[in-house]
Amino acid sequence: MINQEKIEDLIKEYQAYAEKKGFELNLNQAIVRAVVKSLLEREEKFGQRFCPCRRITGQPTEDKKIICPCIYHRKEIEENGHCLCQLFVKKTHQ
């Protein structure tokens, strides 16, 4: 079962990751919470935090690419201003 403490801990983890990499978490907390909750649910069900916006193929080599933060997020942030699931976004202020 996903509790609030797990959600808050993962949000802090991804916040630190985003700051280190030069982007930030989405300012819309509802989106952040929904994505993080989904990541934790996928971790419970599949054993990994697979991105909720990506299809799990069942092929370990391919699925490894979609463990959050996935291999696609940096390019998506650069090109679109956010990753596909909108957890990470381009920094809006310095």
N, C-alpha and C positions, 0 to 999 in steps of 0.2 A: 504494500500500500504506500502511496506517495503522500508524505506529510509535508507540512509547510516548511519545516526545518530543512529537509532535503532540497526543496525548491529554492529557498533562500541561499543555501550553501552553494548550489550550482550556479545561481545567478552571480554570486560573488566571484566564483571561479571564472566564469566567462567574462565578467567585467574586468577582472585583472588581465585575462588573456587579451581582450580587445585593447585595453590601454597599452599593453606591451607591444602590440602589433600596429598601433597607430590608427585604429578605428574605434568605434564605441558600440555599446548595446543600443538597440532601438529605444528611443525616448518614450514610446508607447508601452507602458508597463503591462497592459493587457496582452499585447503580442508577446512580449518577453516571457511572461508567466505561462502563456499557452504553449509556446514552443518548448520551454524548459520542462513543463509537466509532460509533454509528449515525449521528449527525450528520455526522461526518467521512466516512463511507461514502457518505451521500447527497450530500455536497458533491462527492466524486469522481465519482459517477455522474450527478448532475443539475446540478452547478455551483453549488448553493446548499445551505446547512445547513437543509434542511426538517425540521421536527419529525418524529421517528419515529412519533409517535402520531397524525399527521394524514395524510389521503389527498391525494396530489398529483393535481391535476385536469388539468394540462396547460394551464390558462388562466393566463397570467402575472399578471393582476390579482388573481385569487383566490389563486394559489400564493404571491404575495408576502406575504400575510397569515400564512403558516405558516413563514416563515423564522425560525429561533430567534434571539432570543427572539420568539415569535409575538405577535400582537396580543391573544391570548386569555389569556396567562399571568397578568397582574396580577389580572384579575377572578376567575380560577380560584383563585389563591392566597388572595384575600380570602374567597371563598365556601367553598372546600373545604380550605384549608390547604396546598394544593400545586397546581402546574400539572398538566395531564393526564398528561404523561410522568413526572412526579414529580422532575424535575431541580431545580426551584426550589420551596422550601417557605417557609411563614410562619416568621418568626424565632421561635425557641423561648426565647431568652435575650437580655438586653440587654447 
